[in-house]
Amino acid sequence: MLVDIFARRYAAQPLWTSFGENERRLLVQSFRLLEEQVAPYYDAKGNATDEGKAFWSDLQSRLSMELGLRSLSTLNYSYQTSWNGNNFTQSGTWPMTKVCENWFMADLPYGGDTNRYVQERLSLIEIGFRMREEKIREINAGLDKRIADTRKWQPVLGGSDIGDVMRALNTKLNAEFHSAVDELNVRFRQAECDLHYHNGYIQIGSDALTAEHVQAPFWSIVAAPRWKNVDTDMKEAIDRRDTDGRDPAFYAARALESTIKIVSTAKGWTHGKEKGAHNFIDNLSSKNTGFIDQWEADALKWYFTNIRNPLGHGPGDQPMVALSPEQTTFAIESAMMWIKSLIRRSSL
């Protein structure tokens, strides 16, 4: 199975040219965060759990495959020791979390590629957080069914409705993961590396103010399954911007168009005769709906006319449309703000 990893997406980006205390601290902190809070291998009594074994085995397998390795580090150990004057060989198999740790914490070889070294290790963090996030989404989706099944044999627990108890535990589970994500992003800022984790991916972020008030709320709100295409296209826009790919703003516009279409359809305003984004915007601004004001509709249409359309159509014999880096970031962040506003207003 192919796995999208940070080290491959940003391989051509020289994000690190030296390895100092900031980088060392970030790697140790991020690994401990994954191992101790996101996916512990051991329970409170120090026993390896089935869930922990499965998680770390899967994580090790996924990353080692993408890096072209049989395993991240050696799976077994063997050494000579003595006791009561007798020499013997001590051997065994490393716990999978230790296999990952031994590779992750290995020193950067002298003269080694610093950029690759750090990117590959952050890829383990990215995959680990993504795996846990996917599992939590699965748990969330099945909560109502588990409550219904449990009520058949245990309607009450400790004097409380079992459904209330299970929902409270599920809320706690989500809150703990989101707290770990917030801490990881704080660690990124402390290390001054301008990275941000959201919805399964580590990508280059923005200035602290934009990250806090635009990007973080955006990624949170599009994490719901309904907005999957919006989330996917915006990640593509950022990846293309950060790796000098073609037309990143086009994908930001696609994300915005998907949002407008989803809102129009979910609210029952889509009539089937729409020919493009402008018609869907009219659905949102019509007198019958009054979802957005006319000036907002005009601004959205301007965005599609001047940003999406030139990038989405062949220029013929005219010069190829190209936005500057500053214009591209403006287009992406503008789309993010529009999407965030439209989704919040729709209450979807």
N, C-alpha and C positions, 0 to 999 in steps of 0.2 A: 504494500500500500504506500503510495506516494504521500509524503508529509511536507507541507509548506513550512519552511524554517527560516528564521531571522537571518542566519548566516548565508543562505542562498540569495534571499531577496536583496541583501545589502552588501553582497560580496565585493562589488566594485566601488563601494563607498568607503573612503578612508576615515572611519569614525574614530579610530584610535591609532595614534602614531607612537605612543609610548605607554608603558605600564608602570603606574606609580601607586601611591597609597590610595587615591580615590578609586582606582580600578580594583585593586586588591580588596578593599573594604566592600565595594559593591558586590563583587562575586561571592564573598563569604556571606554577606547579609542576605543576598537573594537566595542562595542555596539553603541557608538555615530557615528562611521564611517558607520555602517550598517544603522542606523536610519536617519542620516542627509544627507549622500551622496549616498549610494547605493539604498535605498528604502524608501524615505521620506513618512510619513503617511499624512502629511499636505502640502498644497500648500503655495505659498508665502503670501497669505492672511490669513493663519491660518485655512483654511477649509480642512477637511478630504477629500481625493480624493478616487474615486472608486478603482483606481489601488492600492493605499496604503492600503485601507481596505482589498481588496482581498489578497494582498501579506502577510500582517501580520496575517490575519486569517488562511491562508494556512500554514504559517510558524509555528504558534502556534499549529495547529492541527498535523502537521507532527512530531514535536519534542515531544509533550506531549504523542502521541501514542507510540513512541519509548522508552520513559522513563516510560511507564506504568502509566500515570497520566490522570485523566479526563480533566484537564487543567493545564497549568503551574502554574497559581495562580488563585485566586478567580475571577470570571467573573463579579460579581456585588458588589456594595458597599452600605452600609447603616449606618447612624450615626444620633445621636440625636443632635439637635441644637435648638436655641431659637431666637425669634425676637419679639421685642415689648412686652416682657414678656410672649410670648406664646411659648410653647415647641412643636416641631414637628420633624418628621423623614425625613431626606434627603436621598434619595436612587436613584440608577441608575445603568447603565452598563458601565464598564470600556471600553475605546477604546482598541482594541486588541493589539496595540503597548504598551499600559500601562500594560496589562496583562503580556506581555513578559518582560517588564522592571521590574515590581514588583518581578517577579521570578528571573530574571537575577541579579538584584542588591541586593537581599536578603542576609543578612550577613551569613557567614559560621557558622553553629551551633557550639557551644562549643563542642569540642571533635569529630567534624564531619570529614568525609573523604575528606581531601584537594584535593587529586588527582581526585576523582570522581567529586567534586564540580567544579573544574576548567574545567575538560574535558567536562562535560555536558554543561557548558556555552559556551565553544568554539564550541560545536556541533551546537548551535543555530547560531553562526556566520558562520560556515561552510555551513549549510543548506541555510541560507539567501543569502550568496554570490553565492552558486550554483544555487539557484532559479533565481537570477537576471542574471547570466551568461547564463543559458538556455533560458531565455526570450530574451536576446540580440541576441543569435544565431538564434532564431526564427525570430526576426525582421530583421536580416541581410539576412536570406534566402529568405524572402518575399519582400525585397526592390525593386527589378526590377518589380515585379507585381504591387506593390503599386504605383510606378512611372507611369507605363503604365495606370493604372486605373485613377490616378489623372490627367494625361495629357488629358484625354477625356473631362474634364470639366474645367481644370485650367492649361493650358500649360505654363503660365508665372506668376511669382510672384515677385512683386517689380522690374520689368524690367529684371529679370533673368529667365533662363529656370527652370521650376519647378523641373526637374530631378536633376539639379546641386544643387538646394537649398536642396532637400531632401537628396541627398548624403552627403552634407556638415553637415546636422543635424545628420545623421547616424554616420558619422565619429566622430563627437563631442560626441555622446552617447557612442561609444566604447571607446574613449579616456578617458572619465570621469570614466568609470568603471575600465579600466586598471590602471588609477591613484589611484583609491581606493584600488585595489589589491596590487599595489606597496607599498602604505602606510601601509596596513595591514602587509605586510611582513617586512617592516622596524620596525613596532611596535613589531613584534615577536623578531626581533634581539635586539631591545632595552631592551626587557624583559628577554633576555638571555635564551630563551626556545628552541632554535634550531628548530623552526617549520617553515613551508613554505606552503602557499596556492597556488594551481595551478589547473586549470581546474576542479573546483568543489570540491576539497578535500584539507584538511589540513593534512600534513604528516610531519614526522621528516625530517629535512633538512640535511645540511652538513656544512662544514666550510664556512665562508662568501665568500671566493674567489671562491670556487667551486659552491656555490649557485648562485653567480652573473654571472659567465662566462660559466658554464655548465648547471646547472639545469634550471635557469630562461629562457634562450633562448630555451632550449629543450622543456619545457612545453608550451611555446608560439607557437612554430612551429608545435607541434603535436595537437594543439587545433582544427585545421581544420577537418571537417567531414571525409575526405579521410583517416586520420590517426587514426581513432577511436580505432581500435584494438591495434595499437601501444601504444596509450595512456593508454588503459585498462590494457594491460599486464605489462607495466612499473609501473603503480600504484600498481598492485598486487605484483610485485617484491619488491617494497619498503615496502609495508605493511608486507610481509613475513619476510623481513630482520629485520624490526623494532620490530616484535613480535615473533622472533625466530621460524618462520614457516619453512617448508621444502622447500629446493631448490629454494630460491628466484632468484638466478642467471639464472635458467632455464627460468623464465618468462622474464627476461631481454633479453635473447637470442631469445626467441619467438618474442619479440617486434622488435628486429633487423632483424630477418628473414622475418617478415611481411613487414618491410620497403623495404628490398631488392626485395621481390616479387612484391610489388606495383610499385616500380620504373621500374623494368624490364617489367612488363605488360603495364604500362602507356606509356612507350617509344616504345612499339611494338617489344620488343626483346624476349619475351617469345614465345617459339615454341611448347610447349606442351609435350616435351619428357624429361623434367627435372624430376629427381628422388629425389632431395633434395636440401638443401641450396647451396652446392658446385656448382651445375649446374646453379643455378640462379646467383651466383657470377660470373661464367664464362660468362654469358650473359652480365654482366656489364663491363667485362674486355676484351672482344673479340676485335680483330683488327677492326672489322666492327663498333663497338660502341665506343671504347676508352673512356668509361665513367670513369673508374678508371684504374690506372696503375697496372702492374702485382704485384708489391710489396704490393700494397694495397689489391689485391685479395688474395695474400698469407697470409696476416695478418688476413683478415676476415675468411679464411678457418681455420687458426690456432685457432681462437676463437671458431668456431663451433666444431672442432675436439677435443679440450682440455677442453672446458667449457660446451657447450651445449650437445654434444653427451654422455659424461659420466653421466650427470645428467638426460638425457632423456631416457636412456635404463637401464633395470634391470641389476644389477651387477652379477647375478648368485650366485655362492658360494664365490665370491671375496668380499673383504671389501667394505661396502657402501661408495660411494664418498661423501666427506663432505668438503666444503670450510670453511676456517677461516672467521671471521667477516671482516677482512681487505681484504681478497681475494674476498669476496662477494661484498663489496663496490666497489672494483676495477672493477669487472666484470660488475656491474650495470652502473657505471660512464663511463666505456669504451664503453658500448653499447649506452649510451646516446650520446656520442661524435660522434660515427659512424653514428648514426641515424640523428643527426643534420647536419652533413656534407653531407650525401647522399641526404637528402631532399633539402638542400639549393642548391646543385649542380644541382639537377634535375629541379629546378624551378617549381615544382608541387604545 
